Amino acid sequence: MDRKYRNVVGNWVYRSFVLCDFDHAFVGVFRVLSFGYNPPMRFLFSLLLVSSLSAATVDGVRVHSSTTGKGPNTVILVHGWTCDESTWNSQVPELSKQYRVITLDLPGHGQTAAPKDGKLSMDLFARAVEAVRKESKADRVVLVGHSMGTPVVVQYARLFPQHTAALVFVDGLVSISPNGRGAPNPKAMAGPNGPQAREQMIRGMFSGSTTPDMQKHILSMMLAPPESTAVGAMNATFDPAIWKDDVLKMPILGIYADHSGLANREYMKEHFPAMEYTEIPATGHFLMMEKPEEFNRLLLAFLVKQTY
């Protein structure tokens, strides 16, 4: 391959990568390889990053996400309060055999920064999910939300119904009492006693099926975000403005913990008329980690019935 042309293409690929123009970067790499040129490490490094980095942004913040699998249909997995995409480590390998699976870190969580004003909201979280969906070029997707991720995917379905094929609630909050009774106090998560209050709340989510290794991972994950995220995300979750009496008619699957206190069955029947509901025996709040085989079986059986 001519050195001059090689350098032109090389600069094109590198510039495309820096600008997050991944389509052009791939084309450039293909042209280099098609000429039988063994590319330098910079090409290979760029190609590796192209496949793993996300260019999706919301309010100027880059949304970290990961995509696995190349199936024709797309599933987006949304984590809960002070968690991150590693919540779904036991799901991604199995689901990605048949689906393109996208996981992300919501703003203020994991590798996604909070917005400059520090304000977290369900609208912001839903728009972060939409930024990732748009980047993936998927049209209609199934959204799976754990815990706080359930009101996130519900808000997404309200804002972007045209892109919502179905929802899955994973031991998620679906309603709150009108006076807020029974809701955790966000202020308790702040100040010198905040970390202790957070840890106590997290440990209350464990069950007899949460192994010591799982507990270690969950505690490390959920205590990592700053106080501002713990307080802000909890305020967002219990913001009265997002708890509407609307009815969502799309297909919904509820997979809940054994005798879950979050499962308001009467509310579900009234507001989610097409909802299928099931509980996994002998599980706690992190049922997808505790009983992954059963969880994945239930989820896959639902996914195959949907129209994308």
C-alpha positions in Angstrom: 0.0 0.0 0.0 1.4 3.5 -0.9 2.8 5.2 2.2 1.2 8.5 1.3 -2.3 6.9 1.0 -1.7 4.8 4.1 -1.0 8.0 6.1 -4.0 9.7 4.8 -6.3 6.8 5.7 -4.5 6.4 9.0 -5.1 10.1 9.9 -8.7 9.7 8.8 -9.3 6.7 11.1 -7.6 8.4 14.0 -9.5 11.6 13.6 -12.8 9.7 13.2 -12.1 7.9 16.4 -11.3 11.1 18.3 -14.5 12.7 17.0 -16.5 9.5 17.9 -17.4 9.1 14.2 -17.2 5.4 14.6 -18.8 4.5 11.2 -16.1 6.3 9.3 -13.4 4.9 11.6 -14.5 1.3 10.7 -14.6 2.2 7.0 -11.0 3.5 7.3 -9.7 0.4 9.0 -11.4 -1.8 6.4 -9.7 0.1 3.6 -6.3 -0.3 5.2 -6.8 -4.0 5.8 -8.2 -4.5 2.3 -4.9 -3.3 0.8 -3.0 -6.0 2.7 -1.4 -3.5 5.0 -0.5 -4.8 8.5 -1.7 -1.8 10.6 0.3 -0.3 13.5 -0.8 -0.7 17.0 -2.7 2.7 16.8 -5.2 1.2 14.4 -5.8 -1.9 16.5 -6.1 0.2 19.6 -8.6 2.5 17.9 -10.6 -0.4 16.6 -10.8 -1.9 20.0 -12.0 1.3 21.6 -14.5 1.9 18.8 -16.3 -1.3 19.8 -16.5 -0.5 23.5 -16.8 3.3 23.9 -20.1 5.1 23.9 -20.6 8.4 22.3 -24.1 8.9 23.8 -24.5 12.1 25.8 -27.2 13.6 27.9 -27.0 17.3 29.1 -23.4 17.3 28.1 -22.5 14.2 30.1 -21.1 11.1 28.3 -23.2 8.1 29.2 -21.2 5.0 29.8 -22.6 1.9 28.2 -21.6 -1.5 26.9 -23.0 -3.5 24.0 -22.8 -7.3 23.8 -24.2 -9.6 21.1 -25.4 -9.0 17.6 -28.9 -10.2 17.5 -31.5 -8.4 15.4 -33.4 -7.3 18.5 -32.2 -5.1 21.4 -32.7 -5.3 25.1 -31.5 -2.5 27.4 -30.8 -3.4 31.1 -31.2 -0.5 33.6 -29.7 -0.8 37.1 -31.1 0.5 40.4 -30.2 3.1 43.1 -26.5 3.6 43.6 -25.8 0.5 41.4 -24.1 0.2 38.0 -24.1 -2.0 34.9 -22.3 -4.8 36.7 -25.7 -5.6 38.3 -26.3 -7.6 35.1 -23.1 -9.7 34.9 -25.1 -12.9 35.2 -27.5 -11.9 32.5 -25.4 -10.5 29.7 -23.6 -13.7 28.6 -26.9 -15.7 28.3 -29.1 -12.9 26.7 -26.4 -11.9 24.2 -26.6 -15.3 22.6 -29.8 -14.2 21.0 -30.1 -10.5 21.5 -28.0 -7.3 21.3 -27.8 -6.4 25.0 -27.0 -2.9 26.2 -26.1 -2.0 29.8 -25.4 1.5 31.0 -24.5 3.5 34.0 -27.1 6.1 34.8 -26.0 9.7 35.4 -24.1 10.0 38.8 -23.6 6.2 38.9 -20.6 4.0 37.9 -18.6 5.6 35.0 -21.2 8.2 34.1 -20.8 11.6 35.8 -23.6 13.6 37.2 -24.7 16.7 35.3 -23.0 20.0 36.1 -25.9 21.2 38.3 -25.8 18.0 40.2 -29.6 17.5 39.8 -30.8 13.9 39.2 -34.3 13.1 38.1 -36.3 10.4 36.4 -36.5 12.5 33.3 -32.7 12.7 33.2 -32.3 9.0 33.7 -34.9 8.2 31.0 -33.2 10.6 28.6 -29.8 8.9 29.3 -31.4 5.6 28.3 -32.8 7.2 25.1 -29.4 8.6 24.3 -28.0 5.1 24.4 -30.9 3.6 22.4 -30.5 6.3 19.7 -26.8 5.7 19.4 -27.5 2.0 19.0 -29.8 2.8 16.1 -32.3 0.3 17.4 -35.9 1.4 16.9 -38.1 -0.5 19.4 -36.4 -2.1 22.4 -37.4 -4.0 25.5 -36.3 -2.3 28.7 -35.5 -4.2 31.9 -35.3 -2.2 35.1 -34.2 -3.4 38.5 -35.4 -1.6 41.7 -35.1 2.2 40.9 -34.6 1.1 37.3 -38.3 0.2 37.2 -39.6 3.8 37.6 -36.8 4.8 35.1 -38.1 2.4 32.4 -41.7 3.5 33.2 -40.7 7.1 32.7 -38.9 6.1 29.5 -42.1 4.5 28.2 -44.0 7.7 28.9 -41.5 9.9 27.2 -40.6 7.6 24.3 -43.6 5.2 23.7 -42.7 4.9 20.0 -39.4 3.1 21.0 -40.8 0.9 23.8 -41.7 -2.6 22.7 -42.1 -4.0 26.3 -41.0 -3.5 29.9 -39.7 -5.8 32.5 -39.9 -4.9 36.2 -37.3 -6.6 38.4 -38.3 -6.3 42.0 -39.1 -2.7 41.2 -41.1 0.0 42.9 -44.4 0.7 41.1 -46.3 2.9 43.5 -45.8 5.0 46.6 -48.3 6.0 49.3 -49.9 9.5 48.8 -48.3 10.8 52.0 -44.9 9.2 51.3 -45.3 6.9 54.4 -42.9 4.0 54.4 -40.4 5.7 52.0 -36.8 5.9 53.1 -35.5 9.3 54.2 -33.0 10.7 51.7 -31.6 13.1 54.3 -30.5 10.0 56.3 -28.1 9.1 53.5 -26.2 12.4 54.1 -23.7 13.6 56.7 -21.4 11.7 58.9 -23.9 8.9 59.5 -24.8 8.6 55.9 -22.5 5.7 54.9 -23.7 3.7 57.9 -27.3 4.3 57.0 -26.7 3.4 53.4 -25.0 0.1 54.4 -27.8 -0.8 56.8 -30.3 -0.2 54.0 -28.3 -2.3 51.5 -27.9 -5.2 54.0 -31.7 -5.2 54.4 -32.0 -6.1 50.8 -30.1 -9.4 51.3 -31.7 -12.8 51.7 -30.5 -16.3 52.6 -29.6 -16.7 48.9 -27.2 -13.7 48.8 -23.8 -15.4 49.1 -20.9 -13.6 50.9 -19.3 -12.9 47.5 -22.5 -11.4 46.2 -22.8 -9.3 49.4 -19.3 -8.0 49.0 -19.9 -7.0 45.4 -23.2 -5.3 46.1 -21.9 -3.4 49.1 -18.8 -2.3 47.1 -20.9 -1.2 44.1 -23.6 0.6 46.1 -21.4 2.4 48.6 -19.1 3.7 45.8 -21.2 6.6 44.5 -20.9 9.9 46.3 -23.4 11.2 48.9 -24.8 13.5 46.3 -25.9 10.5 44.1 -27.3 8.6 47.1 -29.4 11.6 48.1 -30.2 12.9 44.6 -31.2 9.5 43.1 -33.4 8.8 46.1 -35.1 12.1 45.9 -35.7 11.5 42.2 -37.2 8.1 42.9 -39.7 9.4 45.4 -40.5 12.7 43.6 -44.3 12.9 43.7 -44.4 14.4 40.2 -43.4 11.1 38.6 -46.0 8.9 40.3 -49.0 9.3 38.0 -52.2 7.3 37.8 -51.7 6.6 34.1 -52.2 3.2 32.5 -49.5 1.5 30.5 -50.9 -1.0 28.1 -47.7 -2.4 26.5 -46.6 -6.0 27.4 -44.9 -6.0 30.9 -43.3 -8.8 32.8 -42.8 -8.5 36.6 -40.1 -10.7 38.1 -40.1 -10.2 41.8 -38.4 -11.5 44.9 -40.1 -14.1 47.2 -43.0 -12.3 48.9 -41.6 -9.0 47.8 -42.8 -6.0 49.7 -42.5 -3.9 46.5 -45.2 -5.8 44.6 -48.4 -3.8 44.9 -50.5 -6.4 43.1 -53.7 -4.4 43.1 -52.0 -1.4 41.6 -50.3 -3.5 39.0 -53.6 -5.1 37.9 -55.2 -1.6 37.5 -52.4 0.3 35.9 -50.6 -2.5 33.9 -53.4 -4.6 32.5 -51.1 -6.6 30.2 -48.6 -7.4 32.9 -47.4 -11.0 33.7 -46.3 -11.4 37.2 -44.0 -14.0 38.8 -41.9 -14.5 42.0 -38.7 -16.5 42.3 -38.9 -18.5 45.5 -36.1 -18.1 48.1 -34.8 -14.8 46.7 -34.2 -11.3 47.9 -33.9 -8.0 46.1 -31.0 -9.1 44.0 -32.8 -12.1 42.6 -31.1 -11.9 39.2 -27.8 -12.5 41.0 -29.1 -15.1 43.4 -31.0 -17.3 41.0 -29.6 -16.3 37.6 -30.6 -19.5 35.7 -34.3 -19.2 36.8 -34.3 -15.5 36.2 -32.8 -15.8 32.7 -35.2 -18.5 31.8 -38.2 -16.3 32.7 -36.8 -13.3 30.9 -35.9 -15.1 27.7 -39.4 -16.7 27.6 -40.9 -13.2 27.7 -38.5 -11.7 25.2 -39.1 -14.2 22.5 -42.9 -13.3 22.5 -42.3 -9.6 21.8 -42.6 -7.5 18.6 -39.6 -5.3 18.1 
